[in-house]
Amino acid sequence: MEVLNEIGHGFHEKIYEKALVVEFGILTIPWLQQKSFQITFKKKVVGTYVPDLICFEKIIVDTKTIEAITDAERGKMLTT
């Protein structure tokens, strides 16, 4: 909320992602940005997943610039 309150609404997701990196640095929150993970099916690579940020090596932070979080967004986040 700190980032949104200071920057405001209406920017592209990447702006918020980069601002979060700055804020995480100030708060000494450990983070990784744009780490790539291979997705496999029956031992075959079928794609990759690249979350915006990972904090504490286990919390995925995916910036969004949408009006509301719907079941579609919830479903995408629950699969990761």
C-alpha positions as CSV (number, residue, x, y, z in Angstrom):
1,M,0.0,0.0,0.0
2,E,3.0,2.3,0.6
3,V,3.9,2.2,-3.1
4,L,0.3,2.8,-4.3
5,N,-0.3,5.6,-1.8
6,E,2.9,7.4,-2.9
7,I,2.8,6.8,-6.6
8,G,-0.9,6.7,-7.2
9,H,-3.0,4.9,-9.8
10,G,-2.7,4.7,-13.5
11,F,0.8,3.4,-14.2
12,H,2.0,0.3,-15.9
13,E,2.6,-2.8,-13.7
14,K,6.4,-2.5,-14.2
15,I,6.5,0.9,-12.5
16,Y,4.9,-0.7,-9.4
17,E,7.2,-3.7,-9.5
18,K,10.3,-1.4,-9.6
19,A,8.9,0.8,-6.8
20,L,8.3,-2.4,-4.7
21,V,12.0,-3.3,-5.2
22,V,13.0,0.1,-3.8
23,E,10.6,-0.3,-0.8
24,F,11.8,-3.8,-0.1
25,G,15.3,-2.5,0.0
26,I,14.4,0.2,2.5
27,L,12.6,-2.4,4.7
28,T,15.5,-5.0,4.2
29,I,13.0,-7.5,2.8
30,P,14.9,-10.1,0.8
31,W,13.7,-10.4,-2.8
32,L,14.3,-11.9,-6.2
33,Q,13.1,-10.2,-9.3
34,Q,11.9,-12.1,-12.5
35,K,13.3,-15.5,-11.5
36,S,12.4,-18.1,-14.1
37,F,11.0,-21.5,-13.2
38,Q,10.6,-24.4,-15.7
39,I,7.2,-26.1,-15.7
40,T,7.4,-29.8,-16.5
41,F,4.8,-32.4,-17.4
42,K,5.7,-36.1,-17.4
43,K,9.4,-35.1,-17.3
44,K,9.1,-32.8,-20.3
45,V,9.5,-29.0,-20.1
46,V,6.2,-27.5,-21.3
47,G,6.8,-23.9,-20.4
48,T,8.2,-21.4,-17.9
49,Y,6.8,-19.3,-15.1
50,V,8.3,-15.9,-14.2
51,P,6.8,-14.2,-11.2
52,D,7.4,-10.5,-10.8
53,L,9.0,-10.8,-7.3
54,I,9.7,-13.5,-4.7
55,C,10.2,-12.4,-1.1
56,F,11.8,-14.5,1.6
57,E,12.3,-17.2,-1.0
58,K,8.6,-18.3,-0.7
59,I,6.2,-15.4,-1.2
60,I,5.2,-14.6,-4.7
61,V,4.4,-10.9,-5.4
62,D,2.7,-10.3,-8.8
63,T,1.9,-6.7,-9.5
64,K,-1.4,-6.0,-11.3
65,T,-3.1,-2.9,-12.6
66,I,-6.7,-4.0,-12.8
67,E,-10.0,-2.6,-11.5
68,A,-10.8,-5.7,-9.4
69,I,-9.5,-9.1,-8.5
70,T,-11.7,-11.7,-10.0
71,D,-11.9,-15.5,-9.8
72,A,-9.7,-15.7,-12.9
73,E,-6.9,-13.8,-11.1
74,R,-7.4,-15.9,-7.9
75,G,-7.2,-19.1,-10.0
76,K,-3.9,-18.0,-11.6
77,M,-2.3,-17.2,-8.3
78,L,-3.5,-20.5,-6.7
79,T,-1.8,-22.6,-9.4
80,T,1.6,-21.2,-8.5
